[in-house]
């Protein structure tokens, strides 16, 4: 397995281009299954998860072409020749469940493997299934697969989620576009990726109102047509790179960044003493102080502080002045990066869903191991501010969510390299 070697090298300065959102693109791609006409996505990120979704869609009979060095995805589902999403593909990525709603809505039947386990929590798919049942689908779980059918087509209904779920909201939203009548999704997720999906579906002819709020209303239509859509900026990649000058000092402009995508995160940076300002090209982040201030963080669904930025924020707070408390309310078991940061000299005390971080003057480089996608980049950030050399192992997680990470960090002066496994 490859590793990434990072050496603390002082302040960072320059510009970093932010890619399209992984989580948005993985949701937009299955939308091609809703129409016989082509769907083209621009500003697509170049990631292993995108390649996995490409493989899954192709296995169902969709045509997917990667153009312009992977930043444009041209898709067509004029013929869905297979309605079974096999375990061998689905197990690699939980977002694979998002093909269920579109296939069920368009053709009235689908068989999709239950996704594999996940290192940061159980994340069951029962909410997805609850939504389809509310639209009249008949479901049968056997042999590790969901067998779904709606012989007369899906029908509009009330989908009332007991808890907020981004994936279930996305799946229900796509399915409802072709259901007969009106569907109302209550306690819907409000993330920018939901709004981006709704924008794309509207371009395809869907009738959707209320996206970005907790109640979404969809009036079903007979068919959807083709469209071209630009994937929204990746707010998690944006927040990650904004933390680079925060933790190392210096000034970095994140191209394509928008405060409305990560308002709660920007508020915490401000409280820590980090300056964030909007520019014509994006967001400029600067830290001219020797040390940031401690802040308390609680992860919440959007518009709250994103759980996907918790690990990176912890890396920053490891060297803050004072004691910070981080409370994880989205996923259980999401502090696996804490022991690795402690190998670098961090003072962290974890009890259940709460981590107490007491800042130290300086972290020390050490060999560490990435446990998941966001943990891997948090260790890189820590290494950028540490004394000496940090070797981050098991970085295959990184390829799922960050494109050209070494090039982007190097471009602003970081001393970082990827070492190929022998």
C-alpha positions in Angstrom: 0.0 0.0 0.0 1.2 3.5 -0.8 2.1 6.0 2.0 2.3 9.8 2.1 5.3 11.4 3.7 4.9 14.9 5.1 7.5 17.2 6.7 6.6 20.3 8.6 7.8 23.2 6.4 6.3 26.4 7.8 3.5 28.7 6.4 1.6 27.9 3.2 0.8 30.5 0.6 -0.9 30.4 -2.8 -4.1 29.1 -4.4 -5.8 25.7 -4.3 -8.5 24.8 -6.9 -11.5 23.0 -5.2 -13.0 20.1 -7.1 -16.7 19.2 -7.6 -18.4 17.4 -4.7 -17.9 13.7 -4.4 -21.1 13.2 -2.5 -23.0 15.3 -5.0 -21.6 13.6 -8.1 -22.3 10.1 -6.7 -25.9 11.1 -6.3 -26.2 12.8 -9.7 -24.8 9.9 -11.6 -27.7 7.5 -10.8 -30.1 10.1 -12.0 -29.2 9.1 -15.5 -31.2 5.9 -14.9 -34.4 8.1 -14.7 -34.3 9.1 -18.4 -33.7 7.5 -21.8 -32.0 10.7 -22.9 -28.3 11.7 -22.1 -27.2 13.3 -18.8 -23.9 15.2 -18.9 -22.1 16.2 -15.7 -19.4 18.9 -15.7 -17.0 19.7 -12.8 -16.9 16.1 -11.9 -14.2 15.0 -9.4 -11.6 12.4 -10.4 -11.9 9.9 -7.6 -12.0 6.1 -7.2 -15.6 6.3 -5.9 -16.6 7.9 -9.2 -15.0 5.0 -11.1 -16.9 2.5 -8.9 -20.2 4.2 -9.6 -19.3 4.2 -13.3 -18.7 0.5 -13.2 -22.0 -0.1 -11.4 -24.0 2.0 -13.9 -22.3 0.2 -16.8 -23.2 -3.1 -15.3 -26.9 -2.1 -15.5 -26.6 -1.2 -19.2 -25.9 2.6 -18.9 -23.3 4.1 -21.2 -20.8 6.3 -19.2 -17.9 8.1 -20.9 -15.2 10.1 -19.0 -14.1 13.2 -21.0 -11.8 16.1 -20.5 -9.4 14.3 -18.2 -12.3 12.9 -16.1 -13.9 16.3 -15.4 -16.9 15.6 -17.7 -19.1 12.5 -17.4 -21.3 11.8 -20.4 -24.0 9.3 -19.6 -26.9 7.6 -21.4 -29.4 5.1 -20.1 -31.5 4.6 -23.2 -31.5 0.9 -22.5 -31.4 -0.5 -18.9 -30.5 -4.1 -19.8 -29.9 -5.4 -16.2 -31.9 -4.5 -13.1 -29.6 -6.2 -10.6 -26.8 -4.4 -8.8 -24.4 -7.1 -7.7 -22.8 -7.4 -4.3 -19.2 -7.4 -5.8 -19.7 -3.8 -6.9 -22.1 -2.5 -4.2 -20.0 -3.7 -1.3 -17.2 -1.2 -2.3 -19.4 1.9 -1.8 -22.5 2.6 0.2 -23.7 5.2 -2.4 -24.5 2.3 -4.7 -27.9 2.0 -3.0 -28.9 5.2 -4.9 -29.5 3.2 -8.1 -32.5 1.5 -6.4 -34.9 4.5 -6.5 -34.3 5.5 -10.1 -34.6 1.9 -11.5 -37.8 1.3 -9.4 -39.3 4.5 -10.5 -38.6 4.1 -14.2 -39.2 0.4 -14.8 -41.1 -0.8 -11.7 -38.5 -3.3 -10.5 -35.0 -3.6 -9.2 -32.7 -5.9 -7.2 -29.9 -4.2 -5.3 -27.4 -5.8 -2.9 -27.3 -4.5 0.6 -24.2 -2.3 1.0 -21.3 -3.6 3.0 -20.3 -2.4 6.4 -18.7 0.9 7.1 -15.8 1.8 9.4 -17.6 4.9 10.8 -20.9 3.3 11.8 -23.7 1.0 10.8 -25.6 3.5 8.5 -28.5 1.1 7.7 -30.6 1.4 4.6 -34.0 1.0 6.4 -34.9 4.6 5.8 -34.5 4.2 2.1 -36.8 1.2 2.1 -39.3 3.1 4.3 -39.5 5.8 1.7 -40.2 3.4 -1.2 -42.9 1.6 0.8 -44.6 5.0 1.4 -44.7 5.2 -2.4 -46.3 1.8 -2.8 -43.3 -0.4 -3.5 -43.3 -4.0 -2.5 -40.0 -5.0 -0.9 -38.4 -8.4 0.0 -35.1 -8.8 1.7 -33.4 -12.1 1.1 -29.9 -13.5 0.4 -28.4 -10.1 1.1 -30.4 -8.3 -1.6 -33.3 -5.9 -1.7 -36.0 -7.2 -4.2 -38.2 -4.2 -5.0 -41.2 -4.0 -7.3 -44.0 -1.6 -8.1 -46.0 -3.3 -10.8 -48.3 -0.4 -11.5 -45.5 2.2 -10.9 -44.7 4.2 -7.8 -47.4 6.4 -6.4 -47.1 9.7 -4.6 -47.2 9.5 -0.8 -46.0 11.0 2.5 -42.4 10.1 3.4 -41.8 11.1 7.0 -38.3 10.3 8.1 -37.8 9.7 11.9 -34.3 11.0 11.6 -32.5 13.1 9.0 -30.8 11.0 6.3 -29.0 12.5 3.3 -28.9 9.3 1.3 -32.5 8.3 2.0 -33.7 11.8 1.0 -31.8 11.6 -2.3 -33.1 8.2 -3.1 -36.7 9.2 -2.3 -36.4 12.4 -4.2 -35.2 10.7 -7.4 -37.9 8.0 -7.1 -40.7 10.5 -6.5 -39.9 12.4 -9.8 -41.6 9.6 -11.8 -44.2 8.6 -9.2 -47.9 9.1 -10.0 -49.2 12.1 -8.0 -47.6 14.2 -5.3 -44.9 13.0 -2.8 -44.1 15.0 0.3 -40.8 14.3 2.0 -40.8 15.4 5.6 -37.8 15.8 7.9 -35.7 15.9 4.7 -32.0 16.5 4.7 -31.1 20.1 3.7 -27.5 19.6 2.5 -26.2 21.5 -0.5 -25.9 18.2 -2.3 -29.7 17.7 -2.0 -30.2 21.2 -3.6 -27.7 20.3 -6.3 -29.6 17.1 -7.1 -32.9 18.9 -7.2 -31.4 21.6 -9.5 -30.3 18.8 -11.9 -33.6 17.0 -11.8 -35.5 20.2 -12.5 -33.3 20.6 -15.6 -34.4 17.1 -16.6 -38.1 18.2 -16.3 -38.9 17.3 -12.7 -41.3 19.4 -10.6 -39.7 19.9 -7.2 -40.2 22.5 -4.5 -38.7 23.0 -1.0 -35.3 21.5 -1.5 -32.9 23.1 1.1 -35.7 23.0 3.6 -37.0 20.1 5.8 -40.1 19.6 3.6 -39.7 18.8 -0.1 -42.7 18.4 -2.4 -42.5 16.6 -5.7 -45.2 16.4 -8.4 -44.5 13.3 -10.4 -44.1 13.6 -14.2 -44.5 10.9 -16.9 -40.9 11.2 -18.1 -37.7 13.1 -17.7 -35.4 14.3 -20.5 -31.7 14.9 -20.8 -29.7 17.7 -19.3 -26.2 19.2 -18.7 -25.4 20.0 -15.1 -22.3 21.3 -13.3 -21.5 19.5 -10.0 -21.5 21.8 -6.9 -18.2 22.6 -5.2 -17.1 20.0 -2.7 -17.6 21.7 0.7 -15.6 19.0 2.5 -12.6 19.4 0.3 -13.0 23.1 0.6 -13.0 23.0 4.5 -10.1 20.6 4.5 -7.9 22.9 2.4 -9.0 26.0 4.4 -7.6 24.3 7.4 -4.1 24.0 5.8 -3.1 27.7 6.4 -5.1 27.6 9.7 -2.8 24.9 11.0 0.4 25.9 9.3 0.1 29.7 9.1 0.1 31.7 5.9 -2.6 32.7 3.4 -4.3 30.4 0.9 -7.1 31.2 -1.6 -9.5 28.2 -2.2 -10.8 28.7 -5.7 -14.5 28.0 -6.1 -15.2 28.2 -2.4 -18.4 29.7 -1.1 -19.3 30.6 2.5 -22.9 29.5 2.2 -21.7 25.9 1.7 -19.9 25.8 5.1 -21.2 28.7 7.2 -21.0 26.8 10.5 -17.4 25.7 9.8 -16.4 29.3 9.0 -17.9 30.5 12.3 -15.7 28.1 14.2 -12.6 29.2 12.3 -13.4 32.8 13.1 -13.8 31.9 16.8 -10.4 30.2 16.6 -8.8 33.4 15.3 -8.6 32.4 11.6 -9.5 35.1 9.0 -11.8 34.0 6.1 -12.8 36.5 3.4 -14.7 36.1 0.2 -12.9 37.0 -3.1 -13.9 37.1 -6.7 -12.5 33.6 -7.1 -13.5 31.9 -3.9 -12.4 32.1 -0.2 -9.1 33.4 1.2 -8.0 32.0 4.5 -5.2 33.5 6.6 -3.6 32.8 9.9 -1.1 35.5 11.0 -1.2 34.4 14.7 1.3 32.0 16.2 -1.4 29.8 17.7 -5.1 29.4 17.3 -7.7 29.6 20.1 -9.5 26.5 21.4 -13.1 26.1 20.3 -15.9 23.6 21.1 -17.4 21.7 18.1 -20.6 19.7 17.8 -21.3 17.9 14.6 -24.9 18.3 13.2 -26.8 17.8 10.0 -26.5 20.8 7.6 -26.5 23.7 8.2 -24.6 22.6 11.3 -20.9 21.7 11.5 -20.2 18.8 9.1 -19.2 15.4 10.6 -16.9 15.0 7.6 -14.8 17.9 8.8 -14.6 16.8 12.4 -11.3 14.8 12.1 -9.6 17.7 10.2 -10.8 20.2 12.8 -9.4 18.0 15.6 -6.0 18.1 13.9 -6.1 22.0 14.1 -7.3 22.0 17.8 -4.4 19.7 18.8 -2.1 22.7 18.8 -4.7 25.3 19.9 -4.3 27.4 23.0 -6.6 25.9 25.7 -8.9 22.9 25.8 -11.5 22.1 23.1 -14.4 19.7 23.3 -15.6 17.9 20.1 -19.0 16.1 20.3 -19.8 13.7 17.5 -23.6 13.4 17.0 -23.8 12.0 13.5 -21.8 8.7 13.5 -20.7 6.5 16.2 -17.1 5.3 16.2 -15.8 8.3 14.4 -12.8 9.2 16.6 -10.5 6.5 15.3 -8.0 9.1 14.2 -7.5 10.2 17.8 -5.1 7.5 18.8 -3.0 8.2 15.7 -2.9 11.9 16.5 -1.8 10.9 20.0 1.1 9.1 18.5 2.2 12.5 17.3 2.0 14.0 20.8 -1.6 15.2 20.9 -3.5 15.2 24.2 -6.9 13.7 23.5 -9.3 12.1 25.9 -12.2 10.2 24.2 -15.3 9.1 26.1 -18.1 7.7 23.8 -19.1 10.5 21.4 -17.1 13.2 23.0 -13.4 14.0 22.6 -11.6 16.5 24.8 -8.5 18.0 23.2 -5.9 19.9 25.2 -3.6 21.9 22.9 0.1 21.3 22.9 2.8 23.7 21.6 3.9 21.4 18.7 3.1 18.0 17.3 5.9 15.6 16.5 6.2 13.6 13.3 5.6 9.9 13.6 4.4 6.9 11.5 0.6 6.8 11.6 -2.2 4.8 10.0 -5.3 6.2 8.2 -8.5 4.5 9.4 -11.0 6.2 7.0 -11.2 8.8 4.3 -11.4 12.0 6.5 -9.0 10.5 9.1 -6.4 10.1 6.5 -6.4 13.8 5.5 -6.5 14.9 9.2 -3.2 13.1 9.7 -1.7 14.9 6.7 -2.8 18.2 8.1 -1.3 17.3 11.5 1.9 16.3 9.7 2.1 19.7 7.9 2.3 21.4 11.3 4.4 18.8 13.1 8.1 18.8 13.8 10.0 16.4 11.6 8.6 13.7 9.3 5.2 12.1 9.4 4.5 8.9 7.4 0.8 8.3 6.8 0.1 4.7 5.9 -3.0 3.1 4.3 -3.8 6.2 2.2 -5.9 4.2 -0.3 -8.8 5.8 1.7 -7.7 9.2 0.5 -8.2 8.3 -3.2 -11.9 7.9 -2.5 -12.4 11.6 -1.7 -9.5 13.8 -2.6 -8.1 14.2 -6.1 -4.4 15.2 -6.6 -3.9 15.8 -2.9 -0.1 15.9 -3.1 -0.1 18.3 -6.0 -2.6 20.6 -4.3 -0.7 20.8 -1.0 2.7 21.1 -2.8 1.3 24.0 -4.9 1.1 26.1 -1.8 4.5 25.2 -0.4 3.9 22.0 1.6 6.7 19.4 1.7 4.7 16.3 0.8 5.2 13.2 -1.4 3.5 10.0 -2.1 5.7 6.9 -1.8 4.6 3.9 -3.9 4.5 0.5 -2.1 7.4 -1.8 -3.1 
